[in-house]
Amino acid sequence: MMEELGISIPCENRSISAKKLKYVFPEDELRRALKFLGLDSVRNSHLIHEALTHASCGICTMAGISSYEKLEWYGDAILCLVVRDWLYNTFPTVEVGSLNLLETALVNNETLSYIAIRGRLHDVIRYKSKMLKSKVHDFESHLQQNGSLWGGNAPKILADVVEALIGAVHLDSGWELSRKTVLHILDPLLRVIKTIISDGGEIEQAVFWAMNPTEKL
């Protein structure tokens, strides 16, 4: 067909090179992600870079860096287990229904997105979507102007990356370090919840505060 149209293609140019692009991740991005996690280093930094990479980052994909999706799926389970372990051992006399309320207040899209913004994690997430960028900016503005996490339409990418980083740490170093990482990330919320309940406050009060923490943090 090409010959009929008078178009000639040299043989050596007919196949596209299978070589992957080389993409160098800025070291300051790794340091900032590790600071968010409360770590100085990890054995496999590639896992951290993957946890920060959204599927829309084409150059990352072409360089052989997968998106965070599988790490997020994995990290979600680690996060829930650590939170349940902490709640179970911190409040041994609290009934399971109330523990469920506390868990829900700690592990949800809005709370994790707030923690990501508070730790400036959004500055190092790699994505190439103007819509996502706008949503992240709008949610950050909402947090600055309101005392509640709710009503700000938190973009899921923020919570996803938090969970993906937790998954990356667990794969890199195992349970003990991933547990410490989760407790570090949630520490501002956990400390206040523990104080409220230990001082005789109602579970509902602790739940309400956990879902509206911006003024005290």
C-alpha positions as CSV (number, residue, x, y, z in Angstrom):
1,M,0.0,0.0,0.0
2,M,2.8,2.4,0.9
3,E,4.7,1.6,-2.3
4,E,1.5,2.2,-4.3
5,L,1.4,5.7,-2.9
6,G,5.0,6.2,-3.7
7,I,6.1,6.3,-0.1
8,S,9.4,4.6,0.7
9,I,10.3,3.6,4.2
10,P,13.9,2.5,5.0
11,C,14.0,-1.0,6.5
12,E,16.1,0.1,9.5
13,N,13.4,2.6,10.6
14,R,10.4,0.2,10.3
15,S,10.6,-0.9,13.9
16,I,10.5,1.3,16.9
17,S,13.4,0.8,19.4
18,A,12.4,-1.2,22.4
19,K,14.7,0.8,24.6
20,K,12.9,2.4,27.6
21,L,13.3,6.1,28.3
22,K,15.5,7.0,31.2
23,Y,13.8,9.1,33.8
24,V,15.8,10.4,36.8
25,F,13.7,11.1,39.8
26,P,14.7,14.2,41.8
27,E,16.3,13.2,45.1
28,D,14.4,16.0,47.0
29,E,11.1,14.2,46.1
30,L,12.3,11.0,47.7
31,R,13.5,12.9,50.8
32,R,10.2,14.6,51.2
33,A,8.2,11.4,50.8
34,L,10.5,9.7,53.4
35,K,10.0,12.7,55.7
36,F,6.2,12.2,55.4
37,L,6.7,8.6,56.3
38,G,9.0,9.4,59.3
39,L,11.8,7.5,57.7
40,D,15.5,8.3,56.9
41,S,15.9,5.7,54.1
42,V,14.5,2.6,52.5
43,R,16.3,-0.3,50.9
44,N,14.4,-0.1,47.6
45,S,13.7,3.5,46.6
46,H,12.0,2.3,43.4
47,L,9.0,1.3,45.5
48,I,8.6,4.8,46.8
49,H,8.9,6.3,43.3
50,E,6.2,3.8,42.1
51,A,3.9,4.8,45.0
52,L,4.2,8.5,43.9
53,T,3.3,7.7,40.3
54,H,-0.2,8.2,38.9
55,A,-1.2,6.4,35.7
56,S,-1.4,9.7,33.8
57,C,2.4,10.2,34.1
58,G,3.2,9.0,30.6
59,I,6.9,9.6,30.8
60,C,7.1,7.5,34.0
61,T,5.3,4.6,32.3
62,M,7.6,4.8,29.3
63,A,10.5,4.7,31.7
64,G,9.3,1.5,33.2
65,I,7.7,2.9,36.4
66,S,4.3,1.3,37.2
67,S,1.5,3.4,38.6
68,Y,0.7,3.2,42.3
69,E,-2.5,1.1,41.9
70,K,-1.2,-2.3,43.1
71,L,0.7,-0.7,46.0
72,E,-2.4,1.3,47.0
73,W,-4.5,-1.9,47.0
74,Y,-1.8,-3.6,49.2
75,G,-1.3,-0.6,51.5
76,D,-5.0,-0.3,52.2
77,A,-5.0,-3.6,54.0
78,I,-1.9,-2.7,56.0
79,L,-3.4,0.6,57.1
80,C,-6.7,-1.0,58.2
81,L,-4.9,-3.7,60.2
82,V,-2.6,-1.2,62.0
83,V,-5.5,1.1,62.9
84,R,-7.6,-1.8,64.2
85,D,-4.6,-3.1,66.2
86,W,-4.1,0.3,67.7
87,L,-7.8,0.8,68.6
88,Y,-8.1,-2.7,70.0
89,N,-5.1,-2.3,72.3
90,T,-5.6,1.3,73.2
91,F,-9.3,1.0,74.2
92,P,-9.8,-2.5,75.6
93,T,-13.2,-1.8,77.1
94,V,-14.7,0.0,74.1
95,E,-17.4,-2.1,72.3
96,V,-16.8,-3.1,68.7
97,G,-19.5,-0.8,67.3
98,S,-17.7,2.2,68.7
99,L,-14.3,0.9,67.5
100,N,-15.9,0.7,64.0
101,L,-16.9,4.4,64.3
102,L,-13.4,5.4,65.3
103,E,-11.8,3.3,62.5
104,T,-14.2,4.9,59.9
105,A,-13.2,8.4,61.2
106,L,-9.5,7.6,60.7
107,V,-9.5,5.6,57.5
108,N,-11.5,7.4,54.8
109,N,-10.7,9.4,51.7
110,E,-11.2,12.8,53.3
111,T,-9.0,12.2,56.4
112,L,-6.2,10.6,54.4
113,S,-6.4,13.4,51.8
114,Y,-6.1,16.0,54.6
115,I,-3.1,14.2,56.0
116,A,-1.5,14.2,52.6
117,I,-2.1,18.0,52.2
118,R,-0.9,18.7,55.7
119,G,2.4,16.8,55.0
120,R,2.8,18.5,51.6
121,L,2.7,15.1,49.9
122,H,0.8,16.5,47.0
123,D,3.8,18.5,45.9
124,V,5.7,15.3,45.0
125,I,3.0,13.1,43.4
126,R,3.7,12.6,39.7
127,Y,0.7,13.0,37.4
128,K,-0.1,14.8,34.1
129,S,-3.8,15.7,34.4
130,K,-5.0,19.3,34.6
131,M,-8.2,18.1,36.1
132,L,-6.5,16.3,38.9
133,K,-4.2,19.3,39.5
134,S,-7.3,21.5,39.7
135,K,-9.1,19.2,42.2
136,V,-6.0,19.0,44.4
137,H,-5.8,22.8,44.4
138,D,-9.5,23.2,45.2
139,F,-9.3,20.8,48.1
140,E,-6.3,22.5,49.5
141,S,-8.1,25.8,49.3
142,H,-11.1,24.3,51.0
143,L,-9.0,23.1,53.9
144,Q,-7.5,26.6,54.3
145,Q,-10.9,28.2,54.4
146,N,-13.0,25.7,56.4
147,G,-12.7,23.8,59.7
148,S,-14.2,20.7,58.2
149,L,-12.8,18.0,55.8
150,W,-16.2,17.4,54.4
151,G,-17.7,19.2,51.4
152,G,-14.3,19.8,49.8
153,N,-14.5,16.9,47.3
154,A,-11.2,15.4,48.3
155,P,-9.5,13.9,45.1
156,K,-9.0,10.2,45.6
157,I,-5.4,10.4,44.3
158,L,-4.2,11.9,47.7
159,A,-5.6,9.1,49.9
160,D,-4.4,6.5,47.3
161,V,-0.8,7.7,47.4
162,V,-0.8,7.6,51.2
163,E,-1.9,4.0,51.1
164,A,0.5,3.2,48.3
165,L,3.4,4.5,50.3
166,I,2.4,2.4,53.3
167,G,2.3,-0.6,51.0
168,A,5.7,0.3,49.6
169,V,7.2,0.4,53.1
170,H,5.7,-2.9,54.1
171,L,7.1,-4.6,51.0
172,D,10.4,-3.0,51.6
173,S,10.9,-3.6,55.3
174,G,8.0,-5.7,56.7
175,W,5.4,-5.4,59.4
176,E,7.2,-3.6,62.2
177,L,8.4,-0.7,60.1
178,S,5.1,-0.3,58.2
179,R,3.3,-0.3,61.5
180,K,5.5,2.4,62.9
181,T,5.0,4.4,59.6
182,V,1.2,4.2,59.9
183,L,1.3,5.3,63.5
184,H,3.6,8.2,62.5
185,I,1.3,9.4,59.7
186,L,-1.8,9.3,61.9
187,D,-0.1,10.4,65.1
188,P,-1.7,13.9,65.4
189,L,-5.1,12.3,65.1
190,L,-4.4,9.3,67.3
191,R,-3.0,11.4,70.2
192,V,-6.1,13.7,70.3
193,I,-8.6,10.8,70.1
194,K,-6.8,9.0,72.9
195,T,-6.8,12.1,75.0
196,I,-10.5,12.8,74.5
197,I,-11.6,9.3,75.4
198,S,-9.1,8.9,78.3
199,D,-10.4,12.1,79.8
200,G,-13.9,10.7,79.8
201,G,-15.1,12.2,76.5
202,E,-17.8,10.4,74.4
203,I,-16.8,8.3,71.4
204,E,-19.0,10.5,69.3
205,Q,-17.0,13.5,70.4
206,A,-13.7,11.8,69.3
207,V,-15.3,10.8,66.0
208,F,-16.6,14.3,65.4
209,W,-13.2,15.8,66.1
210,A,-11.3,13.3,63.9
211,M,-13.6,14.3,61.0
212,N,-13.1,18.0,61.7
213,P,-9.5,18.3,62.8
214,T,-8.2,21.3,60.9
215,E,-8.6,24.0,63.5
216,K,-6.6,22.1,66.2
217,L,-3.9,20.8,63.9
